[in-house]
Amino acid sequence: MLGHQALIYSSSDELTACGADFLRQGIERGDTVVLAVPDAAGLVAALGTHADRVDVVDDRVWHRIPAWTIGGYARRTERAARKKQRLRVLTEIRWDEPSAIGEWQCYEAVLNTALAGLPVDLCCAYDAQGLAEDVVDAARRTHPSTLGPDGVAPSDHFVPAVEFLASGPETPRLPVPSDALRVEFGAAEIPSVRQTALRWARDGGMNEDDASEFLIAIYEIASNAVEHGGGRGVGRFWAGADRLFCDIWSAQHIADPLVAGFRPPGTAQERGRGLWLARQICEQVTIYNNGGATVQLARSVESR
C-alpha cells in the first residue's frame, strides 16, 4: 500500500531531523531506501554509519519529467519487491521552473492514483519559508498525510486526485499553426505515418536517437487512434523554437483524460501501454475530448 507524506519544513534542521528519521525507519526495516533531494549532505551525515544503506541519486535526473519520475518509482518498486522489500524514498522537487509548477503539482496528485496499492513509502519535502504559498498549499491538498517533528498525521486538506485536477486551471491546448503538416490515416497507412513523422523529426533538427524515440510515442498514439478511435485518425505536425509538436485526433473519447497514461501498466500487460509510453518519452502530453479525442505531444529538439 502506498504511503505518501508531505514534509513541510521551516528550517534545514527540521528537514534533517525529520528526513533522517524517515530514512532511518526504512533502513531498520530492511527497505530499499532512496534519497533524491537538492542538498543531500546534511541528511547523509545525520545517518552516520547507516548512510551506506541509502542510494543517493541526482534529484534533477530523478525529476526529469513527471511521468518519468512515476515510472522510476514503479521500476524501483518492482526491483525491491523481488528482494521482498518495500521502497522508501525521500524526495524534494526544486520548483525553480515557473512554467512547470502546474505539471509537478498535478504529478503529486496523480501519484496517489498511479502508485496506489504498490509497496512504496514516499516523503516529499517542501520548504515552507522558501516556496510560494500556493505551492505549499497544494502540497497539503495532494498528500494524504504530513510528517513533522511530532510524527505522521492525516492532512485535513487532502482531496482525491480527480478533484484536485478538476479544480485547477485547464491545461492550455497547443495552438496548431495553419501550415502544420497534416496526415489522415487508417490501419494501412500507419507505416507511412511512421516514415513521415521520422523525416519530419529529422528535418526539425532532432538527432537520430531522439527522433526514433519520439517516433515511438507518435506511433503508439496513432495506433491507439486506429484501434480504439473508430479506425481512422488525423495527425498534425509542426515545429516551435526549440520543440517539436504533434497532435493526433480520433473519433472516440478517452476516459479520465486528466490521469490517463500515468498509472504504470503491469509487466505482463501487452495492451494499454500507448499513453504510458508517450508520457515517458514526451515532456508534455495533453489530452482533451471535443468531438472525439485529441492527444498533443511535445518534445525538445535537444535531449534534456
Secondary structure in CASP SS format (residue, H / E / C, confidence):
PFRMAT SS
TARGET T0000
AUTHOR 0000-0000-0000
METHOD secondary structure of the structure
MODEL  1
M C 1.00
L C 1.00
G E 1.00
H E 1.00
Q E 1.00
A E 1.00
L E 1.00
I E 1.00
Y E 1.00
S C 1.00
S C 1.00
S H 1.00
D H 1.00
E H 1.00
L H 1.00
T H 1.00
A H 1.00
C H 1.00
G H 1.00
A H 1.00
D H 1.00
F H 1.00
L H 1.00
R H 1.00
Q H 1.00
G H 1.00
I H 1.00
E H 1.00
R H 1.00
G C 1.00
D C 1.00
T E 1.00
V E 1.00
V E 1.00
L E 1.00
A E 1.00
V C 1.00
P C 1.00
D C 1.00
A C 1.00
A H 1.00
G H 1.00
L H 1.00
V H 1.00
A H 1.00
A H 1.00
L H 1.00
G H 1.00
T H 1.00
H H 1.00
A H 1.00
D H 1.00
R H 1.00
V E 1.00
D E 1.00
V E 1.00
V C 1.00
D C 1.00
D H 1.00
R H 1.00
V H 1.00
W H 1.00
H C 1.00
R C 1.00
I C 1.00
P H 1.00
A H 1.00
W H 1.00
T H 1.00
I H 1.00
G H 1.00
G H 1.00
Y H 1.00
A H 1.00
R H 1.00
R H 1.00
T H 1.00
E H 1.00
R H 1.00
A H 1.00
A H 1.00
R H 1.00
K C 1.00
K C 1.00
Q C 1.00
R C 1.00
L E 1.00
R E 1.00
V E 1.00
L E 1.00
T E 1.00
E C 1.00
I C 1.00
R C 1.00
W C 1.00
D C 1.00
E C 1.00
P H 1.00
S H 1.00
A H 1.00
I H 1.00
G H 1.00
E H 1.00
W H 1.00
Q H 1.00
C H 1.00
Y H 1.00
E H 1.00
A H 1.00
V H 1.00
L H 1.00
N H 1.00
T H 1.00
A H 1.00
L C 1.00
A C 1.00
G C 1.00
L C 1.00
P C 1.00
V E 1.00
D E 1.00
L E 1.00
C E 1.00
C E 1.00
A E 1.00
Y E 1.00
D E 1.00
A C 1.00
Q C 1.00
G C 1.00
L C 1.00
A C 1.00
E H 1.00
D H 1.00
V H 1.00
V H 1.00
D H 1.00
A H 1.00
A H 1.00
R H 1.00
R H 1.00
T H 1.00
H C 1.00
P C 1.00
S E 1.00
T E 1.00
L E 1.00
G E 1.00
P C 1.00
D C 1.00
G E 1.00
V E 1.00
A E 1.00
P E 1.00
S C 1.00
D C 1.00
H C 1.00
F C 1.00
V C 1.00
P C 1.00
A H 1.00
V H 1.00
E H 1.00
F H 1.00
L H 1.00
A H 1.00
S H 1.00
G C 1.00
P C 1.00
E C 1.00
T C 1.00
P C 1.00
R C 1.00
L C 1.00
P C 1.00
V C 1.00
P C 1.00
S C 1.00
D C 1.00
A C 1.00
L E 1.00
R E 1.00
V E 1.00
E E 1.00
F E 1.00
G E 1.00
A H 1.00
A H 1.00
E H 1.00
I H 1.00
P H 1.00
S H 1.00
V H 1.00
R H 1.00
Q H 1.00
T H 1.00
A H 1.00
L H 1.00
R H 1.00
W H 1.00
A H 1.00
R H 1.00
D H 1.00
G C 1.00
G C 1.00
M C 1.00
N C 1.00
E H 1.00
D H 1.00
D H 1.00
A H 1.00
S H 1.00
E H 1.00
F H 1.00
L H 1.00
I H 1.00
A H 1.00
I H 1.00
Y H 1.00
E H 1.00
I H 1.00
A H 1.00
S H 1.00
N H 1.00
A H 1.00
V H 1.00
E H 1.00
H H 1.00
G C 1.00
G C 1.00
G C 1.00
R E 1.00
G E 1.00
V E 1.00
G E 1.00
R E 1.00
F E 1.00
W E 1.00
A E 1.00
G C 1.00
A C 1.00
D C 1.00
R E 1.00
L E 1.00
F E 1.00
C E 1.00
D E 1.00
I E 1.00
W E 1.00
S E 1.00
A C 1.00
Q C 1.00
H C 1.00
I C 1.00
A C 1.00
D C 1.00
P C 1.00
L C 1.00
V C 1.00
A C 1.00
G C 1.00
F C 1.00
R C 1.00
P C 1.00
P C 1.00
G C 1.00
T C 1.00
A C 1.00
Q C 1.00
E C 1.00
R C 1.00
G C 1.00
R C 1.00
G H 1.00
L H 1.00
W H 1.00
L H 1.00
A H 1.00
R H 1.00
Q H 1.00
I H 1.00
C C 1.00
E C 1.00
Q E 1.00
V E 1.00
T E 1.00
I E 1.00
Y E 1.00
N E 1.00
N C 1.00
G C 1.00
G C 1.00
A E 1.00
T E 1.00
V E 1.00
Q E 1.00
L E 1.00
A E 1.00
R E 1.00
S E 1.00
V C 1.00
E C 1.00
S C 1.00
R C 1.00
END
